Amino acid sequence: MKKYADMSKEELKAELDSLYEQYKEYQGMNLALDMSRGKPCREQLDISMGLMDALNSSADLSCEDGTDCRNYGLLDGIPEAKVLIGAMMENQPENIIIYGNSSLNVMYDTVARAMTHGIMGHTPWCKLDKVKFLCPVPGYDRHFAITEYFDIEMIPVPMSEDGPDMDMVEKLVSEDAAIKGIWCVPKYSNPQGYSYSDDTVRRFAHLKPAASDFRIFWDNAYGIHHLYDDKQDYLLEILEECKKAGNPDLVYKFASTSKITFPGSGIAALATSLNNLADIKKQLKNQTIGHDKVNQLRHVRFFKDIEGMKAHMRKHADIIRPKFEAVLEILDSEIGELEIGSWTRPNGGYFISFDSLEGCAKDIISMAKKAGVTMTEAAATWPYHNDPHDSNIRIAPTLPPIEDLKLATKLFALCVKITSAEKLLKEM
């Protein structure tokens, strides 16, 4: 397969003619395929249906400390849920608050609380002239949406396979007291599927921020979301590393069961230092008398312990692993030798990150959509939807049936080829 960059003008034109004929065939199929979000597929949801049988009208709904889960109480969650989620998050139960169904909601609340009331006695962010956040890129669009909503200035930080550029992170946070936080998806990151190296985690723990109310927003959304039993990324535990470094209050760590059981009906949690927990509970007690304890108990009875949860995740992996492998196989065979794009090969998580030739991503997404395949908006993985290279595209393989996914990926590869050939022709 000849590289596009090595083709003559005439060869590229002939190639484009052939590609457009293929594209017309796809347009004639009247496709309506959705690869826009990282949603579990129906088969994944089906394996959690046992949740519906974990409790019934004759079940004992008292938790181990005697609290009736049908009633008010236990602001920070039932003890057995804290044990289960603590094991999932690799944290002690006493460092955890169990919330409702959404970790994104917890992150939003955490930023909102800092804006209106400050962190541990510090000036509320809304009373400051400027508040800034560091944003590893490409990154999670919903993180960026929260900070943009609160008019927090976002500063992009480049990502590598080891994590964010820590030289840049260390320099910026040590020099600018307006920088109050950084978003992190440290394991199987969204969208690249990278996991932070031990050195990166330790450097985070040893940060010396100019702002004493600076916090690391550590969204460990994919902590146990492995695709393979024999190839699993390992991540140092950040709270323990912060404690060792003498920075126990530096991090808020978030997780949920959203892509473990039912995304709309799971349980979310925050793990942090006892000082941070005390600060958070001052606000939380005015917001709620307690989250859904019946749902917490349902999850505990369903999984029983962390080993039950890990066994459940292997079922997830068996469902979605063939989808990831199908996407990678098609990308390899269709464009692997053309040098018109690059992509990640994650060992877990929910996404594959694709980088096109510079200036092509928006056109690729638009072209795919016109032929019936909806993907995540180009530049969604950058703050303010501003990808300066117009190159990053997030591929979400989990939701479509595998035959639809294969068809959509072939169409995507075709759009990459057409857009890249047109770019190279213009540059000749």
N, C-alpha and C positions, 0 to 999 in steps of 0.2 A: 504494500500500500504506500503510494508516494505521498510524502509530506506536502501539504498545501503550499507551504512557503517555498518549496523547491519546484513548484509547477510554473510553467510559462503562462503568459496571459491567455493564450489560446486554450491551453489545457484547463485552466481555471474556468473559462467561459463554458467549455464543453461539460465540465463537471457540474457547473451550476444548472445548465439545461437539464441534465439527467436528474439532479436533486429536486428541481422544481416539478418534474413529472411525478416523482415519488410523493412530493408534498400534495399535489392535486389529488392523488389517490386517497391520502389520508383525509383530505377535506371532504371527499365524497362519502366517507364512512359515517358522517354525522355523529362523531364521538362526543361524549359528555363525561370526561374522566377528571377526577379531583385529586390532586397531589399537593394541595395548598397548605395543609396543617398536619402536625404530627399527632394524629388521632389513632387510638387503638381500633382495630377492625372488629367486626362482629364476632369472629371466632375468639378473639382475645377477651371480649366482654363475656362470652358464653362460659369461659372457664371459671368465672367468678360467680356464677349463678348460685353456687352453694351458700353464698352470703345470705340469700333470701331464706334459706332453711336453717341457718345457724341459731336463729331465735324464732319462737312462735308464741302463741297466746298462753301456753302452759309453761313457758320457760321461766326459770328463776332469773329475774332481772336485777339481782343485787350483785354488786361487784365485791371483790375480796375484802374490802374494808367495811362492808355492811351497807354501804350507800345504795339506796334504791335508784337505779339509773333512769327511772321514769320521772324522777322529781328534780327539784333544783339542787345545786350544789357542785362542789369540786371544780372550782374555777379553772384549774390548770390541767384537768383531765383525770380519768380514773387510773388508779395505780397500775393495773395490768396493761393498760394501753401505753402508759409511759415506759413500762418495761419492754413491751414488744417494739414500739417505735424507737426506743432508745437503742435496742439491739440493731435495728435496721440502720440507724444513723451513727452507730458506734459511739454513743454517749450515755452517760449515767442518767437514770430516770429523774434524779433531782435537778438536772440541768435542762429539763424539757417542759414545755407547755404544749398540750394537745389542743388544737383549734378545731375549726369546722372542716369543710370539704376542700378548701382551696389554699395552697401555699402562696399563690399570687395575691390573694386577698390579704394574707398575713404580711407580705412584703409591702403592699400598698399601705396597710395600716401602720407599719413600722416607719415608713417615710412620712406619712401624715402626722404621726405622733411627734416625730422630730421637728416637723414644720411648725406645729401649733404649740408644743410644750417643751421642746428641746430634749436633749439626752442627758440624763443624770445631772440635772440642775444647770446645764449650759443654756445659753441664749437660744430661744426658739429660732429655727432657721428662717422663718418668715420675717423675722425682725432684722435680719442681716442684709447688707447691701447686695451680696452675691453668694450663691451656693453652687458648688460644682461637684460633679461625679465623674469618675473615670469609667470608661466603657470599653472593655476588650472587644475588638472587632476582627472578623464578623462575630456578632453576638445575638442574644435573644431579643427579638423585637418587643416583646411585652415588658421586659425590664426597661427598655428605652422609653416605652410609652408612659410608664409611671413617672419617670424623672421629667420627661417633657411636659406631662400634665401639670406638675408642680413648678414648672418654669425653672427647673434646675439645669444649669449649663452642663452639657455633656462633652467630655473630652475623649476622643478615640485613642485607644492604646492597641498597638498591633499584637496579634496572637501568633504563637509558634506552636510546634508540637509539644513543647514543654509548658505552655501556658502564656500569660501576658508577658510583655517585655518588662521584666522586673527592674532593669536599670532605669527605665522611664518612670515606672510606678514609684520607685523609691525616691527619685529626684523630685517628682511633682508633689508627692504628698508631704515631703519634708520641707518644701519651700513655700507652699501655698496653703494658708490656713482656711481658705475658702473651699478647699476640696474636703468634702465631708464623707465621701464613701466611694466604693468601687463595686460594680456588679461582677459576680463570678459564677460561672457554671463549671465547677472544677473537675468533674468526672464525666467523660463522654459528652463534651461540651456541645452546646447548641450554637451553630450548626455543624461544626467540624468533627465532633466525636473525639476530640483530644482530651487527655487527662493530664492534670498538672504534675510535673515532676516533683520528687521529694525536695529538691533544692528550691523550687518555686514556692512550695507550701511553707518551707522554713523561712524563706525571705519575706513572705507575707506575715508570718508570725513575729518577725523581728522588725517590722516597719516602725519608723519613728515619725509619726505624722505631726505636722505643725499644729493641726487642729486636735485638741484633746477629746473632742466628740466625733472624731473620724471613726467610721465602722466599715468593716468588710461585709458585704452582703453576699454570703456564701450559699448559693442555691444548688444544693446537692440533689437535684431532681432525678438523677439517673444512677444513684449510688449502687443499686443492685440490679441494674438493667443490662446484664451481660448478654451477648449473642452466642458466646461459646463457653463451654465448661473448661476447655484447655487453654483459652486465650482471654484472660480477664485482667483488665487494668487495675492497678493498685493505687490507692490514694492515702497519703498520710492524713491522720485525723487532725483537723485544724484547731479545735479547742484545746486539745492536749498540747499541741505545739505552741500555741499562744501562752498557755500556762507556763510551759518550760521557759519561754522567752521573757517572762515577766510582763506579758501583755494580756492578762486573762479576759479583759473586757473588750478586746479589739474586734470581735466577730459576732455577727448574727448568722446562724446556720439554719437553713430552711429545707424542708422535705415534705413529701406527702405520698399517699398511696394512689394518686390520681391515675397513674399508668400501671398500677399493680392490680387494683380492683376496678371500681367504676369511677371514671374521671369526675362525674358530677356528684358522686355520693361517697367519696373516700374520706380520709382524715388527713389533716395537715398538722405540721408541728414546727416549732422553733426550738433550737438548742442554743444556749448561750451561758455566760457566767452567772453566778448567783447575784452579783451586783446588778447586771443588766435585767435579770428576771424580776428582781424587786422593783426596779424602775418601771418595767413593762406592766406589772400587775397593778400598780397604782392607777394606770389608765384603764386596764382591762376590766377591773371590778366595776367601773362606771359604764362599761360598754355592754357587759353580759353577766349573767349569774352563772353561766357555764354553757359550754357547747354541747353538741348532741352526744350524750353519754350512751344512749342506746346503740347508736352507730359505732361508737368506740368499742362497746362490749361485743357487738356483732362481729367486728373485725378480729378481736381477740379469740372469740369462740371458733371462728372460721379457720384462722391460721394456727392457733394454739401457741406457737413460738416462732422464733426466727427461722428455724429449720423448715417449718411448714411454709413460711413465706419464700424461702429460697427454692424449695421444690416447686412452688407455684410459678416462680419466675422462670424456671427451666421450661415450663409449658409455654410461657410467652415466647421465649427464645425459639422454641421449636416451630412456632407459628410464623414469626417474622424473619428469622434467619434466612430462609429461602428467598424472601423478598429482597433483602439487602444483597444477597449473592447474585440474584437475577439482574438487578440494576447494575452492579459492578461488572458482571460478565458482558452485558450489552454495551456499556460504555467502553470497556476494553476492546471488544471486537469491532465496534462501529467507528470509534474515533481514537483508540489507544495509540495508534502509530502516526496520527496526523499532526500531532503537536499543536492542537488548537484548543486545548483545555486540560485542566488537571482536577483531580478529585481525591477526597479522603477515603480511607478504608477503615472505618471504626470497628472496634471490638465490642461496642455496646451503644446504648442510647437510642435515639430515634431519627437521626438525620445523616445524610451524606452531603458534604459541602463541595460544590462545583465552582471552579473559577474558569471563566471563559477568557478569550483574548480581550484585552482592554477595550472598553466601549461597546461591548456586544450584549451584555446581560439583558438589558431592557428589551432589545429587539428579539432576543431568543424567547423570552417569556411571552412577548406580544404575539409572536409567530405561532408558538405552541397553543396559545389561547384561541387564536383564529381557527385552528384546526381541531379544537375541542378538548384541549388539556389545560386545566387550570392549575397553576403552580403558585408558590409564595411569590408575592410581588418582588420584583428586582429591587435591590437596595433596602429591603426590609431589615436586613441584618446589620444595618448601620444606623447610628443616631440620626434623627431628622430625615430618615430615608435618603441619606446622601452618601452613596458609595462613590468616592472620588475616582475610582477606576472603572465603575460600571461593569463589574466582572463577577461578583459573587452571587451565586444562586443556591438556595437551600432546597435539597431534594428530600421529600418525606415519603418513604416507601411503605409505611405500615398500613394505611387505610384501604387502598384498592385491592380487590381480588388479584391474585398473582398474574393471571392472563391479561387482565386490564393493565396492570402495572408494566408488564413486558411491552405491551403495545404503546403505552404512554412513554416509556423510556426510549423506545425506538424512534418515536416521533420527536421526542426531545433531542436525541442525538442528531436526527436529520436537521432540525432547526439550528443546532449548533454548527453543523457543517455548512448550511446555506449562509448563515450570518457571518461566519468566519471567512468563507470564500469571497463574499461580497466586500468585506472589510479589506482583505488582501488585494483584491482587484482595484479598489479605489486608491490604494497606496502605491500601485504600480505606476 
